[in-house]
Amino acid sequence: MDFKTQLIHGGISQDQATGAVSVPIYQTSTFAQKELGGHPPFEYSRTGNPTRLAVENLIADLENGTAGFAFASGSAAIHTAFSLFSAGDHIIVGNDVYGGTFRLINTILTRLGLEFTAVDTRNLTAVAKSIKANTKAI
């Protein structure tokens, strides 16, 4: 499928509940539960809803990925990405990343045992010199 066509028809191209060709925006916070502890596809909009699922599937389609993820903010996405690492892991970040990212790194993530080195990522020599045995990401 052409990229422009994927933008329209990728992800979920038909709403299962209504048959609409484009998934509507579901502006609800809570979904009905048939039983306590059941596993319905949606429970509460903060954990997922049909609109967000459609966007996430579209992202996966456009990027030829297996999954896509949508977040309410860039900070939420950044924190989630860093949460994939473990104490003792080293990460190289650009010295010009968003200020909120520096605050997250310096006030929370280093306290949890992650190691960071900030470098000018335009300087490949500086990046290469910053790589350690425990470097997991650049």
MARBA-3410 file (N, C-alpha, C, O; in Angstrom, 1 decimal):
138
0.8,-1.2,0.0,0.0,0.0,0.0,0.9,1.2,0.0,1.9,1.3,0.7 ~ 0.6,2.2,-0.8,1.3,3.5,-0.8,1.2,4.2,0.5,0.2,4.0,1.3 ~ 2.2,5.0,0.9,2.2,5.6,2.2,1.0,6.5,2.5,0.4,6.4,3.6 ~ 0.6,7.3,1.5,-0.6,8.1,1.7,-1.9,7.3,1.8,-2.8,7.7,2.6 ~ -1.9,6.2,1.2,-3.1,5.3,1.3,-3.1,4.6,2.7,-4.1,4.5,3.3
-1.9,4.3,3.2,-1.8,3.7,4.5,-2.2,4.7,5.6,-2.8,4.3,6.6 ~ -1.9,6.0,5.4,-2.4,7.0,6.4,-3.9,6.9,6.6,-4.4,7.2,7.7 ~ -4.6,6.6,5.5,-6.1,6.6,5.6,-6.6,5.2,6.0,-7.5,5.1,6.8 ~ -6.0,4.1,5.4,-6.5,2.8,5.6,-5.7,1.9,6.5,-6.0,0.7,6.7 ~ -4.6,2.4,7.0,-3.7,1.6,7.9,-4.3,1.4,9.3,-5.3,2.1,9.6
-3.7,0.6,10.1,-4.2,0.4,11.4,-5.5,-0.3,11.4,-5.6,-1.4,10.9 ~ -6.5,0.3,12.0,-7.9,-0.3,12.0,-8.7,0.6,11.0,-9.0,1.7,11.3 ~ -9.0,0.0,9.8,-9.6,0.8,8.8,-11.1,0.7,8.8,-11.8,1.3,8.0 ~ -11.7,-0.1,9.8,-13.1,-0.1,9.9,-13.5,-0.3,11.4,-12.9,-1.2,12.0 ~ -14.4,0.5,11.9,-14.8,0.4,13.2,-15.7,-0.9,13.3,-16.7,-1.0,12.7
-15.3,-1.8,14.2,-16.1,-3.1,14.3,-17.5,-2.9,14.9,-18.4,-3.6,14.6 ~ -17.6,-1.9,15.8,-18.9,-1.7,16.4,-19.9,-1.0,15.5,-21.1,-1.4,15.5 ~ -19.5,-0.1,14.6,-20.4,0.6,13.8,-20.3,0.3,12.3,-21.2,0.6,11.5 ~ -19.1,-0.2,11.8,-18.9,-0.4,10.4,-18.3,0.9,9.8,-18.1,0.9,8.5 ~ -18.1,2.0,10.5,-17.6,3.2,10.0,-16.2,2.9,9.4,-15.4,2.2,9.9
-15.9,3.5,8.2,-14.7,3.3,7.5,-13.5,3.9,8.4,-12.4,3.4,8.3 ~ -13.8,5.0,9.1,-12.8,5.6,10.0,-13.2,5.4,11.4,-14.4,5.5,11.7 ~ -12.3,5.0,12.2,-12.6,4.8,13.6,-13.0,6.1,14.3,-12.2,7.1,14.2 ~ -14.1,6.2,14.9,-14.5,7.4,15.6,-13.7,7.7,16.9,-13.0,6.8,17.4 ~ -13.8,8.9,17.3,-13.1,9.2,18.6,-14.1,8.8,19.7,-15.1,9.4,19.9
-13.7,7.9,20.5,-14.5,7.4,21.7,-14.1,8.3,22.9,-13.0,8.2,23.4 ~ -15.1,9.1,23.2,-14.8,10.1,24.3,-15.5,9.5,25.6,-16.3,10.2,26.3 ~ -15.1,8.4,26.0,-15.6,7.8,27.2,-14.4,7.4,28.1,-13.3,7.2,27.6 ~ -14.7,7.4,29.4,-13.6,7.1,30.3,-13.6,5.6,30.7,-12.6,5.0,31.0 ~ -14.8,5.0,30.8,-15.0,3.7,31.4,-15.8,2.8,30.4,-16.8,3.3,29.7
-15.5,1.6,30.3,-16.2,0.6,29.5,-16.9,-0.4,30.4,-16.3,-0.8,31.5 ~ -18.0,-0.9,30.0,-18.8,-1.9,30.8,-18.0,-3.2,31.0,-17.3,-3.6,30.1 ~ -18.1,-3.8,32.1,-17.4,-5.0,32.5,-18.4,-6.1,32.7,-19.4,-5.9,33.5 ~ -18.3,-7.2,32.1,-19.2,-8.3,32.2,-19.0,-9.0,33.6,-20.0,-9.6,34.1 ~ -17.8,-9.0,34.1,-17.5,-9.7,35.4,-16.3,-9.0,36.0,-15.5,-8.5,35.3
-16.2,-9.1,37.3,-15.1,-8.6,38.0,-13.8,-9.4,37.7,-13.8,-10.6,37.7 ~ -12.8,-8.7,37.3,-11.5,-9.4,37.0,-11.5,-10.0,35.6,-10.6,-10.8,35.2 ~ -12.5,-9.7,34.8,-12.6,-10.3,33.4,-11.5,-9.6,32.6,-10.8,-8.7,33.0 ~ -11.4,-10.0,31.3,-10.4,-9.4,30.5,-11.1,-8.9,29.2,-10.9,-9.4,28.1 ~ -11.9,-7.8,29.3,-12.4,-7.2,28.1,-11.3,-6.5,27.4,-10.3,-6.2,27.9
-11.6,-6.2,26.1,-10.5,-5.5,25.4,-10.2,-4.1,25.9,-9.1,-3.6,25.8 ~ -11.2,-3.4,26.5,-11.1,-2.1,27.1,-11.7,-2.0,28.4,-12.8,-2.5,28.6 ~ -11.1,-1.4,29.4,-11.6,-1.2,30.7,-11.8,0.3,31.1,-12.9,0.7,31.5 ~ -10.7,1.0,30.9,-10.6,2.4,31.3,-9.8,3.1,30.3,-8.7,2.6,29.9 ~ -10.2,4.3,29.8,-9.5,5.0,28.7,-8.0,5.3,29.0,-7.2,5.4,28.1
-7.6,5.4,30.3,-6.2,5.6,30.5,-5.3,4.4,30.2,-4.2,4.5,29.9 ~ -5.9,3.2,30.2,-5.2,2.0,29.9,-5.4,1.6,28.4,-4.6,0.8,27.9 ~ -6.4,2.1,27.8,-6.6,1.8,26.4,-8.0,2.1,25.9,-8.9,2.0,26.8 ~ -8.2,2.5,24.7,-9.5,2.6,24.1,-9.5,2.4,22.6,-8.4,2.4,22.1 ~ -10.6,2.2,22.0,-10.6,1.9,20.5,-9.9,2.9,19.7,-9.2,2.6,18.7
-10.0,4.2,20.0,-9.4,5.3,19.3,-7.8,5.2,19.4,-7.2,5.2,18.4 ~ -7.3,5.0,20.6,-5.9,4.9,20.8,-5.4,3.6,20.1,-4.3,3.6,19.5 ~ -6.1,2.5,20.2,-5.7,1.3,19.5,-5.5,1.5,18.0,-4.6,1.0,17.4 ~ -6.5,2.2,17.4,-6.4,2.5,16.0,-5.2,3.3,15.7,-4.5,3.0,14.7 ~ -4.8,4.3,16.5,-3.6,5.1,16.2,-2.4,4.3,16.4,-1.5,4.3,15.6
-2.3,3.4,17.4,-1.2,2.6,17.7,-1.0,1.6,16.5,0.1,1.3,16.1 ~ -2.1,1.0,16.0,-2.0,0.1,14.9,-1.5,0.8,13.6,-0.8,0.3,12.8 ~ -2.0,2.0,13.5,-1.6,2.8,12.3,-0.1,3.1,12.4,0.6,3.0,11.4 ~ 0.4,3.5,13.5,1.9,3.7,13.7,2.6,2.5,13.3,3.6,2.6,12.6 ~ 2.2,1.3,13.8,2.9,0.1,13.5,2.9,-0.2,12.0,3.9,-0.5,11.4
1.7,0.0,11.4,1.7,-0.2,9.9,2.6,0.8,9.2,3.3,0.4,8.2 ~ 2.6,2.1,9.5,3.4,3.0,8.8,4.9,2.8,9.0,5.7,3.1,8.1 ~ 5.3,2.3,10.1,6.7,2.0,10.4,7.1,0.6,10.1,8.2,0.2,10.4 ~ 6.2,-0.2,9.6,6.4,-1.6,9.3,6.9,-2.4,10.6,7.7,-3.2,10.6 ~ 6.2,-2.0,11.7,6.6,-2.6,13.0,5.5,-3.6,13.4,4.6,-3.9,12.7
5.8,-4.2,14.6,4.9,-5.2,15.1,3.9,-4.5,16.1,2.8,-5.1,16.4 ~ 4.2,-3.4,16.6,3.4,-2.7,17.6,3.7,-1.2,17.5,4.8,-0.8,17.2 ~ 2.7,-0.4,17.9,2.9,1.1,18.0,2.4,1.5,19.3,1.5,0.8,19.9 ~ 2.9,2.6,19.8,2.5,3.0,21.2,2.2,4.5,21.1,3.0,5.3,20.5 ~ 1.1,4.9,21.7,0.8,6.3,21.8,0.8,6.8,23.2,0.3,6.0,24.1
1.2,8.0,23.5,1.3,8.5,24.8,0.7,9.9,24.9,0.5,10.5,23.9 ~ 0.3,10.3,26.1,-0.3,11.6,26.3,0.7,12.7,26.2,0.3,13.9,26.0 ~ 2.0,12.4,26.3,3.0,13.5,26.3,4.3,12.8,25.9,4.5,11.6,26.0 ~ 5.2,13.7,25.4,6.5,13.2,25.1,7.3,12.8,26.3,8.1,11.8,26.2 ~ 7.1,13.4,27.4,7.7,13.0,28.7,7.3,11.6,29.1,8.1,10.9,29.6
6.0,11.3,28.9,5.6,9.9,29.2,6.2,8.9,28.3,6.6,7.8,28.8 ~ 6.4,9.2,27.1,7.1,8.3,26.1,8.5,8.1,26.5,9.0,7.0,26.5 ~ 9.2,9.2,26.8,10.6,9.2,27.2,10.8,8.3,28.4,11.7,7.5,28.5 ~ 10.0,8.6,29.5,10.1,7.8,30.7,9.8,6.4,30.5,10.6,5.5,31.0 ~ 8.9,6.0,29.6,8.6,4.6,29.3,9.8,4.0,28.6,10.1,2.8,29.0
10.4,4.7,27.7,11.5,4.1,26.9,12.7,3.9,27.9,13.3,2.8,27.8 ~ 13.0,4.8,28.8,14.0,4.6,29.7,13.7,3.5,30.7,14.6,2.9,31.3 ~ 12.5,3.2,31.0,12.0,2.2,31.9,12.3,0.8,31.4,12.2,-0.2,32.2 ~ 12.7,0.7,30.2,13.0,-0.6,29.6,14.4,-1.1,30.0,14.8,-2.3,29.9 ~ 15.2,-0.2,30.6,16.6,-0.5,31.0,16.6,-0.9,32.5,15.7,-0.7,33.2
17.7,-1.5,32.9,17.9,-2.0,34.3,19.0,-1.2,34.9,19.9,-0.6,34.3 ~ 19.0,-1.3,36.3,20.1,-0.6,37.1,21.4,-1.2,36.5,21.6,-2.4,36.3 ~ 22.4,-0.3,36.4,23.7,-0.6,35.9,23.9,-0.4,34.4,25.0,-0.4,33.9 ~ 22.8,-0.2,33.7,22.9,0.0,32.2,23.3,1.4,32.0,23.0,2.4,32.7 ~ 24.1,1.6,30.9,24.6,2.9,30.5,23.9,3.4,29.2,23.8,2.6,28.3
23.5,4.6,29.2,22.9,5.2,28.0,23.5,6.5,27.6,23.8,7.3,28.5 ~ 23.8,6.6,26.4,24.4,7.9,25.8,23.3,8.7,25.3,22.5,8.3,24.5 ~ 23.2,10.0,25.8,22.2,10.9,25.3,22.8,12.1,24.7,23.9,12.5,25.0 ~ 22.1,12.7,23.8,22.6,14.0,23.2,22.6,15.1,24.3,21.7,15.1,25.2 ~ 23.6,15.9,24.2,23.7,17.0,25.2,22.7,18.1,25.0,22.7,19.1,25.7
21.9,18.0,23.9,20.9,19.0,23.6,19.4,18.4,23.7,18.5,19.0,23.1 ~ 19.3,17.3,24.5,17.9,16.8,24.6,17.0,17.8,25.4,17.6,18.7,26.1 ~ 15.8,17.5,25.4,14.8,18.4,26.1,15.1,18.5,27.6,15.6,17.5,28.2 ~ 15.0,19.7,28.1,15.3,19.9,29.5,14.6,19.0,30.5,15.2,18.6,31.5 ~ 13.4,18.7,30.2,12.6,17.7,31.1,13.3,16.4,31.1,13.2,15.6,32.1
13.9,16.0,30.0,14.7,14.7,29.9,15.9,14.7,30.8,16.1,13.8,31.6 ~ 16.6,15.9,30.8,17.7,16.0,31.8,17.3,15.9,33.2,17.9,15.3,34.0 ~ 16.2,16.6,33.5,15.7,16.5,34.9,15.3,15.1,35.3,15.6,14.6,36.4 ~ 14.6,14.4,34.4,14.2,13.0,34.6,15.5,12.1,34.9,15.5,11.3,35.8 ~ 16.5,12.3,34.0,17.7,11.6,34.2,18.4,11.9,35.5,18.7,10.9,36.2
18.6,13.1,35.8,19.3,13.5,37.0,18.6,13.4,38.3,19.3,13.2,39.3 ~ 17.3,13.5,38.3,16.6,13.4,39.6,16.0,12.1,39.9,15.7,11.8,41.1 ~ 15.7,11.3,38.9,15.0,10.0,39.1,15.8,8.8,38.6,16.1,7.9,39.4 ~ 16.2,8.8,37.4,16.8,7.6,36.8,18.2,7.3,37.3,18.5,6.1,37.4 ~ 19.0,8.3,37.5,20.3,8.0,38.1,20.2,7.4,39.5,21.0,6.6,39.9
19.2,7.9,40.2,18.9,7.4,41.6,18.5,5.9,41.6,18.7,5.2,42.5 ~ 17.9,5.5,40.4,17.5,4.1,40.3,18.6,3.2,39.7,18.4,2.0,39.4 ~ 19.8,3.8,39.5,20.9,3.0,39.1,21.3,3.0,37.6,22.2,2.3,37.1 ~ 20.6,3.8,36.8,20.9,4.0,35.4,22.1,5.0,35.3,22.2,5.9,36.0 ~ 23.0,4.7,34.3,24.1,5.6,34.1,23.9,6.3,32.8,23.5,5.7,31.8
24.2,7.6,32.7,24.1,8.4,31.5,25.3,9.2,31.2,26.0,9.6,32.1 ~ 25.6,9.3,29.9,26.7,10.2,29.5,26.0,11.1,28.4,25.4,10.6,27.4 ~ 26.2,12.4,28.6,25.6,13.4,27.6,26.8,13.8,26.7,27.8,14.3,27.2 ~ 26.6,13.7,25.4,27.6,14.1,24.4,27.0,14.8,23.3,25.8,14.7,23.0 ~ 27.8,15.5,22.5,27.4,16.1,21.3,27.3,15.0,20.3,28.3,14.5,19.8
26.1,14.5,20.0,25.9,13.4,19.1,26.3,13.6,17.6,26.3,12.7,16.8 ~ 26.5,14.9,17.3,27.0,15.2,15.9,28.5,14.8,15.8,29.0,14.7,14.7 ~ 29.2,14.7,16.9,30.6,14.3,17.0,30.7,12.8,17.2,30.7,12.3,18.3 ~ 30.8,12.1,16.1,30.8,10.6,16.2,32.0,10.1,17.0,32.0,9.0,17.7 ~ 33.1,10.8,17.0,34.3,10.4,17.8,34.0,10.5,19.3,34.3,9.6,20.1
33.3,11.6,19.7,32.9,11.7,21.1,31.9,10.6,21.5,32.0,10.1,22.6 ~ 31.0,10.3,20.6,30.0,9.2,20.9,30.8,7.9,21.1,30.5,7.2,22.1 ~ 31.7,7.6,20.2,32.4,6.3,20.2,33.3,6.3,21.5,33.4,5.2,22.1 ~ 33.9,7.4,21.9,34.7,7.4,23.2,33.8,7.2,24.4,34.3,6.9,25.5 ~ 32.5,7.5,24.3,31.6,7.4,25.5,31.1,6.0,25.7,30.5,5.7,26.7
31.2,5.1,24.7,30.7,3.8,24.8,31.5,3.0,25.8,32.7,2.9,25.8 ~ 30.7,2.3,26.7,31.3,1.5,27.7,30.8,0.0,27.5,29.9,-0.2,26.7 ~ 31.3,-0.9,28.3,30.9,-2.3,28.2,29.4,-2.4,28.5,28.7,-3.3,28.0 ~ 28.9,-1.5,29.4,27.5,-1.6,29.8,26.6,-0.7,29.0,25.4,-0.5,29.4 ~ 27.1,-0.1,28.0,26.2,0.8,27.2,25.2,0.0,26.4,25.5,-1.0,25.7
23.9,0.4,26.7,22.8,-0.4,26.1,22.1,0.4,25.0,21.3,-0.1,24.2 ~ 22.3,1.8,25.0,21.6,2.6,24.0,22.3,3.9,23.7,23.0,4.4,24.6 ~ 22.2,4.4,22.5,22.7,5.7,22.2,21.5,6.5,21.7,21.7,7.7,21.3
END
